[in-house]
Amino acid sequence: MSRTLRQTLQVALLALAFTLGGCAVLPTAKPAPQATSADRVTRPTSEPYKGDLSIFEDPERDRKLQIERVMDILGVKAGANVADIGAGSGWFTVRAARRVGPMGTVYAVEINRDYLRYIEERAQRERLTNIRTVLGKEDDPLLPLASIDAVLILKTYHEIAQPVRLMKNLRRALRKGALVGIIDRNGTGDDHGVARETVVEEVGRAGFELVADYDFVKPDGMDYFLIFRATGR
């Protein structure tokens, strides 16, 4: 087959893909790196919350967490792509979606299908068309490669069964300069909290460096807000 004929066929097939499916089939992404025993975390973790989602909707939560300041620090702005890992009721998801606007996207990542359905219904009610729900895994958020500008893991890190593996897979989804924020409370892992030093050590093992550390997200000082960037980026 001549080169010209081959190119003609490729163009025809591409046009057919758009006609039939609305978009062309993209090349398969490279598989995630193989997990190693060194990545495994055996410390206690908390059971993922499965209760009433109204617990996340305290009217005072915006003020107590200073969520607008949190988004400023993470660089959540118009046109950005943001990931909310452990999205729960979508409390942060909808706030980030309003901030990034129609040119941005917010990925709500959850391992609980019911929560994702709740977020989808909430996005419809609030007319936020820039929200995408993602059914993640305990060790992989399953986000598109090199697509994310900012991440927030809000009061969820202590529930992640394999945080080093998850953070390694998250790293692949980040764009150059992307920031990852983790808000949690000091604890022992199985008490819905995890020590700040533990988070820094585990996230460091996944290829991140701590670039900032804040304590303004709760008046009693029990919660911390850590900012990480992937090393070498």
C-alpha positions in Angstrom: 0.0 0.0 0.0 1.4 3.4 -1.0 2.0 6.1 1.7 -0.6 8.4 0.0 -3.3 5.7 0.1 -2.5 4.8 3.7 -2.8 8.5 4.8 -6.1 8.7 2.9 -7.5 5.7 4.7 -6.4 7.1 8.1 -8.2 10.4 7.4 -11.3 8.5 6.3 -11.3 6.3 9.4 -10.9 9.3 11.7 -13.8 11.1 10.0 -15.9 8.0 10.4 -15.1 7.9 14.1 -16.3 11.5 14.6 -19.4 10.8 12.6 -20.4 7.7 14.5 -19.3 8.4 18.0 -18.9 12.2 18.3 -15.1 11.8 19.0 -12.2 9.9 17.9 -10.8 7.0 19.9 -7.6 8.2 21.6 -4.5 6.0 22.1 -4.6 3.9 25.2 -2.8 5.6 28.2 0.3 4.0 29.5 -0.4 1.6 32.4 0.3 2.7 35.9 3.7 1.8 37.3 3.9 -1.6 39.0 3.3 -1.3 42.8 6.2 -2.5 45.0 6.2 -3.8 48.5 8.0 -0.6 49.6 4.9 1.4 48.6 2.7 -0.6 50.9 1.5 1.1 54.1 0.5 -1.1 57.1 -0.3 1.5 59.7 -3.9 1.9 60.9 -6.4 3.8 58.7 -9.9 4.9 59.4 -13.0 3.2 57.8 -14.3 5.4 55.0 -17.3 7.3 56.1 -20.6 5.9 54.8 -23.2 7.9 56.7 -25.5 10.8 56.1 -23.9 13.4 53.8 -25.6 16.3 55.5 -22.8 16.2 58.1 -20.5 17.9 55.5 -22.9 20.8 54.9 -22.5 22.8 58.1 -23.3 26.4 57.2 -20.3 27.6 59.2 -17.8 25.3 57.3 -16.9 27.8 54.7 -15.8 30.3 57.4 -14.1 27.8 59.7 -12.0 26.3 56.9 -11.5 29.6 55.1 -12.1 27.7 51.9 -11.7 30.8 49.7 -8.2 31.3 51.1 -7.5 27.6 50.6 -8.4 27.9 46.9 -6.3 31.0 46.5 -3.3 29.2 47.9 -3.8 26.1 45.6 -4.2 28.3 42.5 -7.9 27.3 41.9 -8.8 30.0 39.3 -10.8 30.4 36.2 -10.0 27.8 33.6 -8.2 25.5 35.9 -8.7 21.7 36.2 -9.1 20.6 39.8 -9.4 17.3 41.5 -11.4 16.8 44.7 -10.2 13.4 46.1 -12.6 11.9 48.6 -15.3 14.3 47.4 -18.1 13.0 49.8 -21.1 15.2 49.3 -19.4 17.5 46.8 -19.1 20.3 49.3 -15.7 21.4 47.9 -16.4 20.2 44.4 -19.2 22.7 43.8 -17.2 25.6 45.3 -14.3 24.8 43.1 -16.6 24.4 40.1 -17.9 27.9 40.6 -14.4 29.3 40.9 -13.0 27.6 37.8 -16.0 28.5 35.6 -17.1 27.0 32.3 -13.6 26.8 30.9 -12.4 24.7 33.8 -13.2 21.2 35.1 -13.6 19.7 38.6 -13.1 16.0 39.0 -15.0 14.6 42.0 -13.2 11.4 42.9 -14.8 8.8 45.2 -14.8 5.1 45.9 -18.4 5.2 46.9 -20.8 5.0 43.9 -23.7 6.4 46.0 -21.8 9.5 46.8 -21.0 10.0 43.1 -24.6 9.8 42.2 -25.4 12.3 44.9 -22.8 14.7 43.4 -24.1 14.2 39.9 -27.6 15.1 41.1 -26.3 18.1 43.0 -24.4 19.3 40.0 -27.6 19.2 38.0 -29.6 21.1 40.6 -26.9 23.7 40.9 -26.5 23.9 37.1 -22.8 23.2 37.2 -21.9 21.5 33.9 -18.1 21.5 34.5 -18.1 18.7 37.2 -17.0 15.2 36.2 -17.4 12.3 38.7 -14.7 9.5 38.8 -15.0 6.2 40.6 -11.5 5.8 41.9 -9.7 3.0 43.6 -8.1 2.9 47.1 -4.7 3.2 45.4 -5.5 5.1 42.2 -7.7 8.2 41.6 -7.9 7.2 37.9 -7.6 10.7 36.7 -6.5 11.6 33.1 -2.8 11.9 32.5 -1.1 15.3 32.8 -4.5 17.1 33.2 -4.7 18.5 36.7 -3.7 21.9 38.0 -4.7 21.6 41.6 -5.8 18.9 44.1 -7.5 19.0 47.5 -7.7 16.0 49.7 -10.0 17.3 52.4 -10.4 15.3 55.6 -9.9 12.1 53.6 -6.2 11.2 53.8 -6.7 9.3 57.1 -9.2 7.0 55.2 -6.9 6.1 52.3 -5.8 2.5 52.7 -2.7 2.8 50.4 -1.7 6.5 50.4 1.8 6.1 48.9 0.4 4.1 45.9 -2.5 6.6 45.5 -0.1 9.6 45.5 2.2 8.0 43.0 -0.7 7.5 40.6 -1.9 11.0 41.3 1.5 12.3 40.4 1.0 11.0 36.8 -2.2 13.1 36.5 -0.6 16.4 37.4 0.5 19.2 35.1 3.8 21.0 35.6 3.7 23.2 38.7 0.4 21.7 40.1 -0.1 21.9 43.8 -1.7 19.2 46.1 -3.3 20.3 49.3 -4.0 18.0 52.2 -6.2 19.1 55.1 -6.5 16.7 58.0 -6.3 16.5 61.7 -3.6 15.1 63.9 -4.4 11.6 65.0 -3.3 7.9 65.0 -4.8 6.9 61.7 -7.7 4.9 63.0 -9.4 7.8 64.9 -10.3 9.9 61.8 -7.0 11.7 61.9 -3.3 11.1 61.1 -0.1 12.7 62.3 1.2 15.6 60.2 4.7 14.0 60.2 3.2 10.7 58.8 1.6 12.5 55.9 4.8 14.3 55.0 6.8 11.1 55.1 4.4 9.1 53.0 3.8 11.7 50.4 7.5 12.2 50.2 7.9 8.5 49.4 5.5 9.0 46.5 7.7 11.7 44.9 6.5 14.9 46.4 8.1 17.7 48.4 6.4 19.8 51.1 6.3 23.5 49.9 4.1 25.1 52.5 2.4 24.3 55.9 -0.6 26.2 57.3 -2.6 26.0 60.5 -5.5 28.4 59.8 -8.1 25.9 58.7 -9.5 25.3 62.2 -9.5 27.7 65.1 -8.4 25.0 67.7 -5.2 24.3 65.7 -5.9 20.6 65.5 -6.2 20.6 61.7 -3.2 21.2 59.4 -3.1 22.3 55.7 -0.1 20.9 53.8 0.9 21.9 50.3 3.0 19.6 48.1 4.5 19.7 44.7 5.8 16.8 42.6 9.6 16.7 42.8 11.4 17.6 39.6 8.4 19.7 38.3 
